[in-house]
Amino acid sequence: YDCNDGLADWEFRWASKKKAWCCQQQAIPTCDAFDCRAELGGAPWPAKKAKWCCEYRQSGCPSQPTTTRPITFDCSLSVQSWETEWTL
């Protein structure tokens, strides 16, 4: 196999046998199905890669939404001077 041919997108275009052979030759960055160490700052990963990396390497997982508590106000506090003491 020519491990330089198609190296830029080896994760999606190479057959499993070529990946295994090039892995043994240390010609690709990882022997995993996908290189989960790649920077996340660029374009989003394709869904298949994102799912695999999240599930098997805990990398690239969608962030969990944060839960927030509603802000509560005591409307009786400083009610006599609300115009000068309360903020928006």
N, C-alpha and C positions, 0 to 999 in steps of 0.2 A: 504494500500500500504506500501511496505517496501522502505522507502526513502533512505536507505543505499545501496540497491541493484542497481547497475549500476550508482551510483552517479558520478563516474569519467567522464562519457560521457552522462549525463542526457539530455543535449541539443538536442542530435540527436537520442537517443534510446528510450526515454520515450514517452508514449502516452500523449496526451494533458490532459486527466483526471488525470493521475498520477502527471504531472507537477502541475496542479492546486491544487491538494490535498496536495502535498509536499510543495507547496508555502504557503498554509494556515498554515501548520505546521512549517513554517520558517526553513525548512530542506534544502533548496537550496538558493544560494546566491542572487537570484533575481526572481521576478515573470514574467519578460520579457521572450520572446521566447528564448533568448540567453543571456549569461552573457557577456555583452560588456565591463565590467570593467576588464576583464582578461588581463594579460600582453600581449603586442604585441611583445615583444622581442624574444619569442620562435618561434615555428613553425608557418607558416602562417595559418590564419583562413581558414576554408573551405569556398568556394564561397558563399554558402547560408547564413552563419553566417556573413561574411564580408558585404554582400549586406544589410542584415537586420539591422545590427548595424550602418552602415553608414547612411542608410535612416532614421531610427527611433531614433537613439541616437547620430548621428554625431561622431561616434567613429570607428576607424579602416579604415577610408576612404583612398583611394589611394591618394597620394600627387599629387597636380597639377603640371605639368611641369612648370618650370620657363621660362620666356621669357627673352632673352638677346638681347641687342642691339649689332650690329656688331661694332667692334672697328674700328674707323676711324683714319687715319693718314694724316697729312699734309706733303706730300713728298717734298714740296718746303721749308719747315722750316729747317734751318741749312744745306741746301744741300751742301754748300761749305765744310763743315767739318763733313759730314755724317759718315765717317769712325770712328771718335773718339767720336761723340756725340750721334749717334743713338744706341739703344739697340735692342736686339732680343727678 
